[in-house]
Amino acid sequence: MRRALLPVVALALAACADQPTEAAAVGLLFDDATAPTLPATDLGYVITGLPAIVANDPASRLVAMPDNPLTNAGATLGRVLFYDRRLSRDGTVSCASCHVQSAAFTDTARVSRGVGGALGVRNSMPIVNVAWAAVPPAGPPGAPPPPAAPMRFFWDTRAASLEAQLLAAIQSDREMAMPLDTLVARLSAVPWYPVLFERAFGSRTITSLRVAQAIAQFERSMVSVRSRHDSAQAVGFTTLTPQEQQGRQLFSDPTRINCSACHGVAPQFLNVVPHNIGLDAVTTDRGLGAVTGQVTDDGKFRVPTLRNVGVTGPYMHDGRFASLERVLQFYSREVQPHVNLAPQLRNPDGSPRRPAYTPGEVAALAAYLRTLTDRAFLGDARFGDPFRR
C-alpha cells in the first residue's frame, strides 16, 4: 500500500506516541484510494435529544458505560472499522458484510458467509438500540429502583458485552477468522489508522481491545426512534390506520397470544431474557442450553427487538421464515409443545397457545409491526459506508 498523504490541519503529534495530543484535528483528509472519506468535523454520535417517550420509558434504561464511554471520535473510528474488510483474515469480510444498514444492520441471507465462504449456523441479529437495557417492574412503594438487566449478545447470550461479542466474531472461523495479533499488526501498518486511534483514545497505540471498544461505541450510537410508531405513540396512536389499530390491539391481547408478554412494550419492545418459543417439538439447536449446560435451557434464544422488524427478515435464530406474515402464521397455528416452551406461550393446561388468527388479523398484525420501520435510521449517513468502493 502506498503511503497516504495526511493534510491534517492543526494536529500536533506528541513526542511520545503513547501521549495524547493537546490539539484536536480540525480537518482530516486522506489522499489514499483505500482510505475512508470522513468529514472535517466528527458527525454527532453521542446520544442526545431523545423523544420523551423513549427517554422516560419505565421499561428500559440507557446504560452508562464507564469503561468505554461513547464519544464522537470513538464512534467515527468504530464506523471505519465496522466497514473495513481488513478486519478479516483474507480481506473480504467486514462487520457490515453481515450487518447491512438497509436491513437494520442484519443480513438478508438465512445464515451469513464468512471468510472462505464458511457458512454460519445462525441468522445475523439486527443492531439497533443496543445501548439500552431492560428494567424489571417496580417493587412496592418505597422500594429501591430495580437494577437494569444487562443486555447480552449472540442468540444464545454467551457474550456479556458488545466488546466481547465483537472480539469473538473477529476471531471466529465461520466469520472473520482473524487472529488478534495479526489484526493489530495489520491496522498498525495502515498510515491513517494511528491518527484515528489517537483522536478516539488519546494515543496512537492500536490494540484489539480498542478495536472492539470503538466498534461497540459505533453500534451503541445506532439509535432508532423516528418510526411512524414513534410519532404515533407521541399523540396517543391516533395517526395509525384502522388496520394498524387492529394490529396494535391484537399485539397486546391477553386472550389471544399477547405478543408483548415476550417482546416487551413500546417504545423499545425490549426483553433480555431468552425464551423457547416452540419452533420445534424436540431440540434442534440447544441455544442457551449449550452455554449453561442445563437441559432446562435447551432451545432458548434471545428475544430480538421488534424495531425495524419489517425489514429484518429472514426471521428466527436460523432464518427459517422468509416473511413477517409467515412468522405470524407460525404463532397462529404452529407453536410446538417443547418441554421448555415459554409459559407465555402455554394455555392453562400446558398446551401451546395457538390463537388461530384469521388472514385479516395476520395482515393487521403485520401492518402494525411495519409501523416500527424507521426509514431515517435505515438511510442515516452517519451509519453508512465511509469507504470509496
C-alpha positions in Angstrom: 0.0 0.0 0.0 1.4 3.4 -0.9 1.8 5.8 2.0 -1.2 8.1 2.5 -0.7 11.9 2.4 -2.3 13.3 5.5 -3.1 17.0 5.3 -4.3 17.4 8.8 -5.0 20.9 10.0 -3.8 21.9 13.5 -2.8 18.4 14.5 0.2 18.4 16.9 1.6 15.0 17.4 3.2 14.3 20.8 6.8 13.4 21.0 5.9 10.1 22.6 3.4 8.1 20.6 1.6 7.0 23.8 0.9 10.5 25.0 -2.3 12.3 24.0 -2.0 15.4 21.8 -3.3 18.7 23.2 -4.7 19.9 19.9 -7.6 18.2 18.1 -7.7 17.6 14.4 -9.7 20.3 12.8 -9.6 18.7 9.4 -8.8 15.1 8.4 -8.5 14.3 4.7 -6.8 11.1 3.4 -5.3 11.2 -0.1 -5.4 7.4 -0.5 -7.9 5.4 -2.6 -8.2 2.8 0.2 -8.8 5.4 3.0 -12.2 6.4 4.3 -13.9 9.6 3.3 -14.6 11.4 6.6 -15.9 14.9 7.2 -13.6 17.6 8.6 -15.6 17.6 11.8 -16.8 14.4 13.5 -20.5 13.7 13.0 -22.7 13.5 16.1 -22.9 10.1 17.7 -23.3 10.9 21.3 -26.9 10.1 22.2 -28.8 13.3 23.0 -32.2 14.8 22.3 -34.2 11.6 22.7 -38.0 11.8 22.4 -39.7 12.0 25.8 -41.4 8.6 25.3 -38.0 7.0 24.9 -36.1 9.0 27.5 -38.8 8.4 30.1 -39.6 4.8 29.2 -40.1 2.9 32.5 -39.3 -0.4 30.9 -35.9 0.4 29.6 -32.8 2.4 30.5 -29.9 3.9 28.6 -26.9 2.3 30.2 -23.8 4.2 31.1 -20.5 2.5 30.0 -17.8 4.0 32.3 -15.1 1.7 30.8 -16.0 2.7 27.3 -18.0 6.0 27.1 -19.5 6.9 23.8 -17.6 9.8 22.0 -18.0 11.2 18.5 -14.3 10.5 17.7 -14.6 6.9 19.1 -17.7 6.1 17.1 -16.1 7.7 14.0 -13.3 5.3 14.3 -15.8 2.5 15.0 -17.6 3.3 11.8 -14.4 3.0 9.8 -13.5 -0.4 11.5 -17.1 -1.6 11.1 -16.9 -1.3 7.3 -13.2 -2.2 6.9 -12.5 -5.6 5.3 -9.0 -5.6 6.7 -10.5 -7.0 9.9 -10.9 -10.4 8.2 -8.1 -12.8 7.5 -8.4 -12.6 3.7 -9.6 -9.1 3.5 -13.0 -10.0 2.0 -15.4 -9.7 5.0 -16.3 -6.7 7.3 -18.8 -6.4 10.1 -21.1 -4.7 7.5 -21.0 -7.8 5.3 -23.4 -9.5 7.7 -25.0 -6.4 9.2 -26.4 -4.3 6.3 -27.8 -0.8 7.1 -30.8 -1.1 4.7 -31.8 -4.3 6.6 -31.5 -2.6 10.0 -27.9 -4.0 10.3 -28.8 -7.6 9.8 -28.3 -10.0 6.9 -30.8 -10.9 4.2 -29.5 -14.4 4.0 -30.6 -17.2 6.3 -27.1 -17.5 7.6 -24.1 -15.4 6.7 -20.9 -16.3 4.8 -17.6 -15.7 6.4 -14.0 -15.9 5.2 -13.5 -18.5 2.5 -17.3 -18.9 2.1 -17.7 -20.5 5.5 -21.4 -20.7 6.5 -22.6 -19.5 9.9 -25.1 -21.6 11.8 -27.5 -18.8 12.9 -29.1 -15.7 11.3 -27.4 -12.4 11.9 -29.1 -10.3 14.6 -30.0 -6.7 13.9 -28.1 -3.9 15.6 -30.4 -1.2 16.9 -30.8 0.5 20.3 -28.3 -1.8 21.9 -27.3 1.0 24.3 -30.5 0.2 26.4 -31.2 -2.4 29.0 -34.5 -3.7 30.3 -35.8 -2.6 33.7 -37.8 -5.1 35.8 -41.2 -4.0 37.1 -41.0 -1.7 40.1 -41.3 -3.2 43.5 -43.7 -2.0 46.3 -43.9 1.7 47.2 -40.7 2.9 48.8 -38.6 0.0 47.5 -35.3 0.9 45.8 -35.4 1.1 42.0 -34.7 -2.3 40.4 -31.4 -2.6 38.5 -31.4 -2.8 34.8 -31.0 -6.3 33.4 -27.8 -6.3 31.3 -28.0 -6.9 27.6 -26.1 -10.0 26.5 -25.2 -10.8 22.9 -25.4 -13.5 20.3 -28.7 -15.5 20.0 -27.5 -17.7 22.9 -26.4 -14.7 25.0 -22.9 -16.2 25.5 -21.3 -12.7 25.2 -21.6 -10.5 28.3 -20.9 -7.3 26.3 -20.7 -5.9 22.8 -16.9 -5.7 23.2 -16.8 -9.4 23.9 -19.2 -10.2 21.1 -17.1 -8.3 18.6 -13.8 -9.9 19.6 -15.5 -13.4 19.3 -16.8 -12.6 15.8 -13.5 -11.3 14.6 -11.7 -14.5 15.7 -14.5 -17.0 14.7 -13.5 -19.4 11.8 -17.1 -19.0 10.5 -16.9 -15.2 10.4 -13.7 -13.1 10.1 -11.1 -15.8 11.2 -8.7 -13.1 12.2 -6.1 -13.7 14.9 -6.0 -10.6 17.2 -2.2 -10.2 17.0 -2.4 -10.2 13.2 -5.3 -7.7 13.3 -3.2 -5.3 15.4 -0.2 -5.6 13.2 -2.3 -5.1 10.0 -4.1 -2.0 11.3 -0.8 -0.5 12.7 0.7 -0.7 9.2 -2.1 1.5 7.7 -0.8 5.0 7.8 -4.0 6.8 8.8 -5.3 4.4 11.5 -2.9 5.6 14.2 -4.3 9.1 13.6 -7.9 7.9 14.1 -6.9 5.9 17.2 -5.2 8.9 18.7 -8.3 11.1 18.1 -10.5 8.4 19.7 -8.3 7.3 22.6 -5.6 10.0 23.0 -2.9 7.6 21.9 -1.7 6.2 18.6 -1.4 2.7 20.1 -3.6 0.2 18.4 -4.9 -2.8 20.5 -7.6 -5.4 19.9 -9.5 -4.1 22.9 -9.5 -0.6 21.4 -10.8 -2.0 18.1 -13.7 -3.7 19.9 -14.3 -0.6 22.0 -14.5 1.7 19.0 -16.9 -0.6 17.1 -19.0 -1.0 20.2 -19.3 2.8 20.5 -20.4 3.0 16.9 -23.0 0.2 17.4 -24.3 1.8 20.6 -24.8 5.1 18.7 -27.3 3.3 16.3 -30.4 4.8 17.8 -33.7 4.2 16.0 -36.5 6.5 17.4 -38.0 8.0 14.2 -40.5 5.4 13.0 -44.2 6.1 12.3 -44.9 4.2 15.5 -42.8 6.7 17.5 -44.7 9.7 16.1 -48.0 7.9 16.6 -47.2 7.0 20.2 -46.4 10.6 20.9 -50.1 11.5 20.0 -51.8 8.6 21.5 -51.6 6.4 18.4 -54.4 8.5 16.7 -52.5 8.6 13.4 -52.5 4.8 12.9 -54.8 3.4 10.2 -57.8 1.3 11.3 -55.9 -1.8 10.2 -52.8 -0.8 12.2 -55.0 -0.1 15.2 -56.5 -3.5 15.0 -53.0 -5.0 14.8 -51.9 -3.0 17.9 -54.9 -4.3 19.8 -54.1 -7.9 18.8 -50.5 -7.5 19.7 -51.3 -7.0 23.4 -54.5 -9.0 23.6 -54.1 -11.4 26.6 -56.9 -13.6 25.3 -55.0 -14.5 22.2 -51.2 -14.8 22.4 -50.2 -11.4 23.8 -47.0 -10.7 21.8 -46.0 -8.0 24.3 -45.6 -10.6 27.1 -42.3 -11.8 25.4 -41.4 -8.8 23.2 -42.0 -6.1 25.7 -43.9 -2.9 25.3 -43.4 0.3 23.3 -41.3 2.2 22.7 -38.3 -0.2 22.9 -40.0 -3.6 22.8 -37.1 -4.9 24.8 -36.7 -8.2 26.5 -33.3 -9.5 27.6 -34.5 -12.9 28.9 -34.0 -15.9 26.5 -37.1 -17.9 25.6 -38.1 -21.1 23.9 -40.9 -20.2 21.6 -41.8 -23.7 20.4 -40.2 -23.7 17.0 -39.6 -27.4 17.3 -41.1 -30.1 19.5 -37.6 -31.5 20.1 -34.4 -29.6 20.4 -32.5 -29.0 17.2 -30.2 -26.2 18.5 -29.6 -26.1 22.2 -29.1 -22.3 22.2 -28.7 -21.1 25.8 -28.6 -24.7 26.9 -25.2 -25.2 25.2 -23.9 -22.1 27.2 -25.2 -23.1 30.6 -25.1 -26.8 30.3 -28.7 -27.0 31.6 -31.2 -29.1 29.6 -33.9 -26.7 31.0 -32.3 -24.0 28.9 -32.4 -26.0 25.6 -34.0 -24.2 22.7 -33.9 -20.8 24.4 -32.8 -17.8 22.5 -32.7 -14.0 22.8 -35.9 -12.2 22.0 -34.9 -9.6 19.4 -36.3 -6.1 19.4 -39.2 -5.5 17.1 -37.9 -2.2 15.9 -37.5 -2.3 12.1 -38.8 -5.8 12.1 -40.4 -5.3 8.8 -37.0 -5.2 7.1 -35.0 -7.7 9.2 -36.1 -11.0 7.5 -35.5 -13.8 7.3 -36.6 -14.5 10.8 -35.8 -16.6 13.9 -32.4 -17.7 15.0 -32.0 -20.0 12.0 -33.7 -17.7 9.4 -36.3 -20.4 8.7 -39.2 -17.9 8.0 -38.8 -15.6 5.0 -41.6 -13.2 5.7 -43.3 -11.4 8.6 -46.6 -13.0 7.6 -45.0 -16.4 7.8 -43.8 -15.7 11.4 -47.3 -14.7 12.4 -48.8 -17.8 10.8 -46.4 -19.9 12.9 -47.5 -18.2 16.1 -51.1 -18.5 15.0 -51.2 -22.3 14.5 -47.8 -24.0 14.7 -46.2 -23.4 18.2 -44.8 -26.8 19.2 -45.1 -28.4 22.6 -41.3 -28.4 23.5 -40.7 -29.3 27.2 -39.1 -25.8 27.7 -41.8 -23.9 25.9 -42.1 -20.4 27.5 -45.0 -20.0 29.9 -46.2 -17.0 27.9 -47.0 -19.4 25.0 -48.8 -22.0 27.1 -52.5 -22.5 27.8 -53.5 -23.1 31.4 -53.3 -26.9 30.8 -49.7 -26.5 29.5 -50.5 -27.0 25.8 -49.2 -24.5 23.2 -51.2 -21.4 22.7 -52.4 -21.2 19.1 -54.7 -18.2 18.6 -55.7 -19.2 15.1 -55.5 -15.7 13.6 -57.7 -15.1 10.5 -56.0 -13.9 7.3 -57.3 -10.4 8.1 -55.8 -10.5 11.6 -52.4 -11.6 10.3 -52.5 -8.7 7.8 -53.4 -6.3 10.6 -50.6 -7.5 12.9 -48.1 -7.3 10.1 -49.3 -3.8 9.2 -48.9 -2.7 12.8 -45.4 -4.2 13.1 -44.3 -2.4 9.9 -45.1 1.0 11.6 -41.9 0.3 13.5 -39.8 0.7 10.4 -37.5 3.8 10.8 -36.7 4.9 7.3 -34.5 7.8 8.6 -32.4 5.3 10.5 -32.0 2.9 7.5 -30.6 5.8 5.4 -28.8 7.8 8.1 -25.4 8.9 6.5 -23.7 8.7 9.9 -24.0 4.9 9.8 -23.1 4.4 6.1 -20.0 3.1 4.5 -17.2 5.7 4.6 -15.0 3.9 2.0 -14.9 4.5 -1.7 -16.0 1.3 -3.3 
